[in-house]
Amino acid sequence: MASIYQSIEILSKEKGIDPQVILDAVKDAMVVAARKHFRTNEDMEVEFEPKSGAIRLFIIKRVVEEVADPLNELTLDEARKLDSDAEVGSVLRFERETEGLGRISAQTAKQVILQKVREAERETIHSEYAGRVGELVNCVVKRMEGQDLVVDMGKTEARIPRKEQSKLESFSVGDRVRCVIRSVEKSGKNAGVIVSRGAPDLVARLFEQEVPEIYDNTVVIKGCAREAGERTKIAVWSRDRDVDCVGACVGMKGMRVQSIIRELRGEKIDIIEYSEDPVTFATHALSPAKITRVAIVDPNEKHMEVIVDDSQLSLAIGKKGQNVRLAAKLLGWRIDIKSEEEKRQEVETQMAALVVPGAPVSVLMDHGLGEKMVAKLIEAGVATVEKLGAMTPEELEEVPGIGPKMVEKIQASVIAYYNQFEVAMAGGEATEPVLQPPIEVQPAMVVQEGTVADPRESLEAETLPETQIEAEIVEETAPEPEPASEESDTMKRLDKDVE
């Protein structure tokens, strides 16, 4: 039996578990095996003798005044028959032989012990690694289970699921890899330590190791967005004005960043300067594309719109939208990218939408058109402003009750209706349009036998060109020269005599 203690000590050292935890697991296993062997649910207790290593099994009975559970309780009279010193509330123990426990009971005890040891091991691992999430660790590939990798971390094993692996990497058993601790689960399907080669934290930890300015906190990593195996964007910021944050991460001739790229098997890395201003930060994050302008659509919902030249649109979006997707993750904003042409078409569409299609002619009552005229137009089948505006003056005069003067009034109302939208787009106030009446050629006024006659009264009047008409009117209406008065001639003669 002494060998049991030796086995417990060896197991506790291998698993890093307290020996008392394993000893308690063995006691529980013996109780389960004994109940199964004796086919009873009585309370039992197991004791180990330290010197001999013997295992003793006891049945527990409690002394009570009134028995509610005959299997585990005794009355005071029954208890005093077994022990004269028994009192109410005392506990009596009756030893049971363990020699009768067979192979099946031993197998049951073994399973219980393994389960208890496994639970204790998980608890130990969780308490040790739960506070180290995000830490960079060195591992050795131990085996492959399907698409997952099982790596040895020294004290325990860890798992790299397929989704936490990079597309560019493949490992064999025995390869040394650097991973970042992703999570630590105490129970469930993914119980244990989960490490990752595809997490953004891995790139951040590698930069901390390669760049002394990051290690001493002169340069700070403000964010990192990554699609493992393809591209990473990392935002950095310098606490010292004299230190170039991007240059420090790149290193002389790119030595620092190149070592990280080799570690990640050639993954592309964009190092971006961080800015508190989201517009400036977005301009940096969408590099290498050149941004024309950035507009904040909704600051509360963190939504922005980025406008680029037509030639820069594909570069800003990136392959399968990767560039803008990573930039959105890095900023934490929703980004809509549009070209100049798309934005122009959008503005034109919005302007066109301001004019309500199919507006009824009744709206023209607010622009000087009478209710009776609106009724006449509707009776004639002209129900919308658009249809009315498309009609020629000749077509309007064909409508019963509409003459030339009414045509002018209708045209003025339609123009006033459309002017209000143009003024609204310009940010002003609509005004009623001033329509110039059509120029009519005035017929010549002909003097016949001392009377003035209007040729319009005669259907046979001849219409003359406008310039000729004006000349004739001026000539015919000019006053005749007055005869020289006698007083004026006398004055002339006197002036001559004086000279």
Order of alpha helices (4+ residues) and beta strands (2+ residues): alpha-alpha-beta-beta-beta-alpha-beta-alpha-beta-beta-beta-beta-beta-alpha-alpha-beta-beta-alpha-alpha-beta-alpha-beta-beta-alpha-alpha-beta-alpha-alpha-alpha-alpha-alpha-beta-beta-alpha-alpha
